[in-house]
Amino acid sequence: MPDDMFQRGGRMIERVRATSLSHPIVYRRAGQPDLAINATIDSSEVETVTEGGLGIIRRMRDFLVATADLEDNGVLFKPEDGDTISETVDGLTTDWRVTRLDGQPAWMFDDYTDQRIRIHAERK
């Protein structure tokens, strides 16, 4: 099936994101080799309500990465709760714990063409 305008546009947007709107991170999982990839930073807010009715908002750090950067021979390496992302900004390295959002997976496709993945994390 030939590409449609949206698929071509999605690939163009992903190229711009990956080359101009991202910086290097290191993705780590115990027992696996480190994976050096580029990510764009974003955030998600999750609101939970306590038994007493108090609303608590958690802000999660999101890392947007190209799906292709997480594939090995066409098989997607799926981020898992407890994995670690190391991010270095201005010489300061911060470790982030990949985290599920209220029973949802720790990641999701971030565009309709599945070219980009959003990974949720919080500071370790």
C-alpha positions in Angstrom: 0.0 0.0 0.0 1.5 3.4 -0.9 2.3 5.9 1.7 -0.4 8.5 2.4 0.2 12.2 3.3 -0.1 11.5 7.0 2.5 8.7 7.0 5.0 10.9 5.1 4.2 13.9 7.4 4.6 11.7 10.5 8.0 10.5 9.3 9.1 14.1 8.6 8.0 15.2 12.1 9.8 12.3 13.7 13.0 13.2 11.8 12.8 16.8 13.1 12.1 15.6 16.6 14.9 13.2 16.6 17.5 15.5 15.1 16.6 19.0 16.5 14.4 18.5 19.5 16.2 15.8 21.5 19.3 14.9 23.4 21.1 11.7 24.3 19.9 9.4 27.1 21.0 6.0 28.2 18.3 3.3 28.7 19.2 0.6 31.2 17.7 -2.8 32.1 19.3 -5.2 34.5 21.2 -7.9 32.7 21.0 -6.1 29.3 23.5 -3.9 27.5 22.9 -0.1 27.9 21.1 1.5 25.0 22.2 5.0 24.0 19.4 6.8 22.2 18.0 10.3 21.7 14.8 11.5 23.5 12.6 14.5 23.6 11.5 15.5 27.1 7.8 16.0 27.9 5.6 15.3 30.9 2.3 13.7 32.0 0.2 14.5 35.0 -1.6 11.7 36.9 -4.3 12.5 39.5 -5.2 10.0 42.1 -7.8 10.5 44.8 -7.1 9.2 48.4 -9.8 7.5 50.5 -10.4 10.8 52.2 -11.2 12.5 48.9 -7.9 14.4 48.6 -6.6 14.7 45.0 -2.9 14.1 44.5 -1.3 15.1 41.2 2.0 13.4 40.2 4.0 14.9 37.4 5.8 12.3 35.4 8.8 12.9 33.2 8.2 11.5 29.7 10.8 10.5 27.2 9.7 10.5 23.6 11.9 8.1 21.5 11.7 6.8 18.0 10.2 3.3 17.9 13.0 2.2 15.5 15.5 3.0 18.3 13.9 0.4 20.5 13.7 -2.3 17.8 16.1 -5.2 17.3 15.6 -7.1 14.0 12.0 -5.8 13.9 11.2 -6.8 17.5 10.2 -4.0 19.8 12.1 -3.8 23.1 9.3 -2.8 25.4 10.1 -0.5 28.3 9.2 -2.1 31.7 8.4 -0.8 35.1 11.7 -0.5 37.0 14.0 0.1 34.1 16.3 3.1 34.4 16.9 6.1 32.1 20.0 8.3 32.7 19.9 11.8 31.4 22.8 14.2 31.5 22.1 17.9 31.2 24.8 20.6 31.7 27.1 18.0 33.2 24.6 16.8 35.8 23.3 13.2 35.4 19.9 12.3 36.7 18.5 8.8 36.9 14.8 8.2 36.2 12.8 5.1 37.1 10.5 3.9 34.3 7.1 3.8 35.9 3.6 2.5 35.1 0.8 5.0 35.3 -2.1 3.8 37.5 -2.2 0.3 36.2 -1.4 1.3 32.6 1.9 0.2 30.9 5.0 2.3 31.4 5.0 3.3 27.7 2.6 4.0 24.9 2.8 4.8 21.2 2.7 8.6 20.9 1.5 9.0 17.4 -1.0 7.3 15.2 1.7 5.8 12.9 3.5 4.2 15.9 6.8 5.8 14.9 7.3 7.4 18.4 7.0 5.9 21.9 6.3 7.8 25.1 8.1 6.3 28.2 6.8 7.5 31.6 9.4 7.9 34.4 9.9 9.5 37.8 13.1 10.6 39.6 14.8 7.8 41.4 
